[in-house]
């Protein structure tokens, strides 16, 4: 289907959904720009949306606030809230404000306004969820944002060939920011502490959902960590919701260099062997071997849905200045909308 007709379709369906009370309850899990892409799309097709966000970030403004104040890293929570802002003047203004970073020669340099606002409310209210709900209300967010755990987490990775002089040696790499850019091949990741408490509202949201969406995002540092929180993994395994695994548009430099789409599924399955998915969503131009991806999806209990979800000729810039492919929000919304309508919540669909 042409990109223009897809955009028209999702716009029309979003309008129809606004007139209907039968909106799917959707929970999206992840972190960083991948989760933001999903949320920007999903808020176009449902008004009942909850984001569950990883809290292992230890770099940049978030890392500094975490080290100095002992708080949860607020950065990915801030990005999720900004993604849920509407497309009207109020939403656009607040999205820009919370994402604004100070430039100075002092301690405020590179701190994001939204990070400071979130942490200030945590200190004032003493409640992570209440504070995030209040920020969401201020921004007019089209959904709710929750941390996946109530404590800051450290991500550790087992990496083969992290030292180029010892390509076969396994090393332990510590910290989300380091893991995301590590040299070598990540074998597995785990969290410290190993059994962190899940936020009860996040667990309840997953259990009550009609649909759960995991990904896209940094595979080892934003997606898989959700599966390492025991209570959250149990909820994902037991929920009656249908589940979508949304793949990235391309391997991530450092973290998943050289990974095929099916390799992403295989490593996720190793970290959570009992977890199944109903649908694996991938961009139609990012899958060179559809048969292999279908076989890997079948191992997770699901089927592959291919759709045009990449922005035409567009690339987001990373902090290092490198261009990376980005999702088109309207095309991704159309893909999610079609999946939700085709596969429903109840009854066999395969």
C-alpha positions in Angstrom: 0.0 0.0 0.0 1.3 3.5 -0.9 2.7 5.6 2.0 0.1 8.3 1.4 -2.9 5.9 1.5 -1.5 4.3 4.7 -1.2 7.7 6.4 -4.8 8.5 5.3 -6.0 5.2 6.6 -4.4 5.6 10.1 -5.7 9.2 10.3 -9.2 8.1 9.6 -9.1 5.1 12.0 -7.7 7.3 14.7 -10.7 9.6 14.3 -13.1 6.7 14.4 -11.4 5.4 17.6 -11.9 8.7 19.2 -15.6 8.3 18.8 -15.6 4.7 20.1 -15.2 3.4 23.6 -13.9 0.1 22.3 -10.3 1.0 22.4 -7.6 -1.6 23.0 -5.7 -1.5 26.3 -2.1 -1.4 25.1 1.1 -1.6 27.2 4.4 -0.8 25.4 7.7 -1.8 27.0 11.2 -0.6 26.2 13.3 2.5 26.6 15.0 5.3 24.7 14.2 6.3 21.2 12.8 2.9 20.3 10.0 3.1 22.9 9.4 6.8 21.9 8.8 5.7 18.3 6.3 3.0 19.4 4.5 5.4 21.8 4.3 8.2 19.1 2.6 5.7 16.8 0.4 3.9 19.4 -1.1 7.2 20.8 -2.6 7.7 17.4 -4.8 4.6 17.6 -5.7 4.1 21.2 -6.5 6.3 24.2 -5.7 3.6 26.7 -1.9 3.4 26.6 0.7 2.6 29.2 4.5 2.8 28.8 6.7 0.6 31.0 10.2 2.0 30.9 13.6 0.4 31.7 15.5 2.1 34.6 19.1 0.9 34.0 20.4 4.1 32.3 23.7 5.3 33.8 24.9 7.8 31.3 24.5 11.6 30.7 22.1 13.7 32.7 20.3 10.6 34.1 23.6 9.0 35.3 24.7 12.2 37.0 21.3 12.6 38.8 21.4 8.9 39.7 24.9 9.1 41.2 24.3 12.4 43.0 20.8 11.8 44.4 20.4 8.0 44.4 17.2 8.3 42.3 15.9 6.2 39.4 17.4 7.5 36.1 14.7 9.8 34.7 15.9 10.1 31.1 14.0 7.3 29.4 10.9 8.1 31.4 11.1 11.7 30.2 11.4 10.6 26.6 8.4 8.4 26.9 6.4 11.3 28.4 7.5 13.6 25.5 6.5 11.0 23.0 3.0 10.9 24.5 2.5 14.6 24.1 -0.2 15.6 21.5 0.3 17.2 18.2 -1.5 20.4 19.2 0.4 23.6 20.3 0.2 22.6 24.0 1.7 19.2 23.3 4.4 20.3 21.0 5.5 23.1 23.4 5.7 20.9 26.4 7.5 18.1 24.5 10.1 20.7 23.5 10.4 22.0 27.0 10.9 18.7 28.8 13.5 17.7 26.1 15.4 21.0 26.3 19.0 20.6 27.6 20.9 23.5 29.2 24.2 24.6 27.7 26.5 26.2 30.2 30.0 26.0 31.7 28.6 24.9 35.1 26.8 22.0 36.7 23.6 22.5 34.7 25.4 21.7 31.4 23.5 19.0 29.4 20.9 18.4 32.1 17.4 18.0 30.6 14.6 20.1 32.0 12.3 17.1 32.2 14.8 15.1 34.2 15.0 17.9 36.8 11.2 18.2 36.9 10.7 14.5 37.4 13.3 14.2 40.1 12.0 17.3 41.9 8.5 15.8 42.0 9.9 12.4 43.3 11.6 14.3 46.1 8.4 16.3 46.9 5.9 13.5 46.7 8.1 10.5 47.7 6.2 8.4 45.1 7.5 7.5 41.7 4.2 6.7 40.1 2.3 9.6 41.5 5.0 12.0 40.4 5.0 10.6 36.8 1.2 10.8 36.6 1.4 14.4 37.7 4.0 15.3 35.0 1.8 13.4 32.5 -1.2 15.5 33.5 0.8 18.7 33.2 2.0 17.7 29.7 -1.4 16.5 28.6 0.2 13.1 27.8 -2.0 10.7 25.9 -1.2 7.8 28.2 0.6 6.8 31.3 4.3 6.2 32.0 5.6 3.8 34.6 9.1 2.6 35.6 9.6 -1.2 35.3 11.3 -1.4 38.7 11.2 0.7 41.9 15.0 0.7 42.3 17.9 1.8 40.0 19.4 -1.1 38.2 22.9 -1.9 36.9 23.1 -3.7 33.6 26.0 -6.1 33.1 26.8 -8.0 29.9 28.9 -11.0 29.1 30.9 -10.0 26.0 33.1 -12.1 23.8 36.0 -10.3 22.2 35.6 -7.0 24.2 39.4 -6.9 24.2 40.4 -7.1 20.5 43.7 -8.7 21.5 41.7 -11.6 23.0 38.8 -12.2 20.5 37.7 -15.5 22.2 37.8 -14.3 25.8 34.6 -13.5 27.7 34.5 -10.2 29.6 32.0 -8.6 31.9 31.0 -5.1 30.8 29.2 -3.0 33.4 26.7 -0.1 32.9 24.0 0.5 30.3 25.8 3.3 28.5 28.9 1.0 28.2 27.0 -2.0 27.1 25.2 0.0 24.4 28.5 0.9 22.7 30.6 -2.2 23.6 33.1 -3.7 21.3 32.8 -7.5 20.8 29.7 -9.7 20.7 27.2 -9.5 23.6 26.4 -13.0 24.7 23.9 -12.3 27.5 22.9 -9.6 30.0 21.7 -9.6 33.6 20.7 -7.0 36.2 22.1 -6.1 39.5 20.3 -6.7 41.8 19.3 -9.9 40.1 15.7 -10.0 41.4 14.6 -6.3 41.5 11.1 -5.5 42.6 8.7 -4.6 39.8 6.4 -1.6 40.1 3.1 -3.1 40.9 1.2 -0.8 38.6 3.3 -2.0 35.7 2.6 -5.6 36.5 -1.2 -4.9 36.8 -1.1 -3.0 33.5 0.4 -6.0 31.7 -2.1 -8.4 33.2 -5.0 -6.2 32.3 -3.9 -5.4 28.7 -5.4 -6.4 25.5 -2.1 -6.0 23.7 1.5 -5.8 24.8 4.2 -4.4 22.6 7.9 -5.1 23.2 10.4 -3.1 21.2 11.8 -1.6 19.1 14.9 -0.3 20.9 18.4 -1.2 21.9 18.1 -4.9 22.2 20.3 -5.8 25.1 20.0 -2.5 27.0 16.4 -1.4 26.5 14.3 -4.4 25.4 15.7 -7.6 27.1 16.0 -6.0 30.6 12.2 -6.1 31.0 12.5 -9.9 30.8 15.0 -9.9 33.7 12.6 -8.5 36.3 11.0 -11.7 37.7 7.5 -10.3 38.5 7.3 -8.5 35.2 8.4 -11.6 33.2 5.8 -13.7 35.1 3.1 -11.1 34.2 4.2 -11.2 30.5 4.1 -15.0 30.5 0.7 -15.2 32.2 -1.2 -12.3 30.7 -4.1 -13.1 28.4 -3.0 -10.2 26.2 -1.8 -10.7 22.7 1.9 -9.8 22.3 3.8 -8.1 19.5 7.6 -8.1 19.2 8.6 -5.0 17.2 12.0 -5.3 15.5 14.5 -2.6 14.8 15.1 -1.2 11.4 18.8 -2.1 11.5 21.5 -3.6 13.8 22.7 -1.2 16.4 26.4 -0.3 16.1 28.3 -1.9 19.0 25.5 -3.7 20.8 24.1 -5.8 17.9 26.6 -5.3 15.1 26.0 -7.9 12.4 22.8 -9.3 13.9 20.2 -10.6 11.5 16.5 -10.0 12.3 16.2 -13.7 13.4 19.3 -13.4 15.6 17.4 -10.8 17.6 14.7 -13.3 18.3 17.1 -16.1 19.1 18.9 -14.1 21.8 15.6 -12.9 23.3 14.4 -16.5 23.5 17.6 -17.5 25.4 16.9 -14.9 28.0 13.2 -15.8 28.4 12.7 -19.3 27.0 9.0 -19.6 28.2 7.8 -16.3 26.8 5.8 -16.4 23.6 4.7 -13.8 21.1 1.7 -13.7 18.7 3.2 -11.4 16.1 6.7 -10.3 15.1 6.6 -7.0 13.3 9.4 -6.0 11.0 10.0 -3.5 8.2 9.5 -5.1 4.9 12.8 -3.8 3.5 14.8 -4.9 6.6 14.3 -8.6 6.2 16.6 -10.2 3.6 15.7 -13.8 4.6 12.0 -14.0 5.4 12.0 -17.8 5.7 14.6 -17.7 8.5 12.8 -15.0 10.3 9.5 -17.0 10.1 11.3 -20.0 11.5 12.7 -17.9 14.4 9.2 -16.4 15.0 7.7 -19.8 15.1 10.0 -20.8 17.9 8.5 -18.0 19.9 5.0 -19.1 19.0 4.2 -16.3 16.6 4.1 -15.3 13.0 5.8 -12.5 11.0 4.0 -9.4 9.8 6.0 -7.3 7.3 5.0 -3.7 6.7 6.6 -0.4 5.5 7.4 1.3 8.8 10.6 3.2 8.0 10.7 6.9 7.3 11.5 7.6 3.7 15.0 9.0 3.4 15.1 10.0 7.0 17.6 9.1 9.7 17.8 10.1 13.3 21.1 11.4 14.7 22.7 9.7 17.6 24.6 11.6 20.2 27.8 10.6 18.4 26.5 12.2 15.2 25.9 8.9 13.4 22.7 8.6 11.4 20.4 5.7 12.2 17.2 4.7 10.4 14.0 5.9 12.1 10.4 4.8 12.1 7.7 6.8 10.5 5.1 7.3 13.2 2.1 7.2 10.9 3.2 4.1 9.0 4.1 2.4 12.3 0.6 3.3 13.7 -1.0 1.9 10.6 0.9 -1.4 11.1 -0.1 -1.7 14.7 -3.7 -0.8 13.9 -3.9 -3.5 11.2 -2.3 -6.1 13.5 -4.8 -5.2 16.4 -7.7 -5.4 14.0 -6.7 -8.6 12.2 -5.6 -10.6 15.2 -8.0 -9.4 17.8 -7.8 -10.4 21.4 -10.0 -13.5 21.7 -10.1 -16.7 19.8 -7.6 -18.5 17.4 -6.1 -16.5 14.7 -3.3 -18.5 13.2 
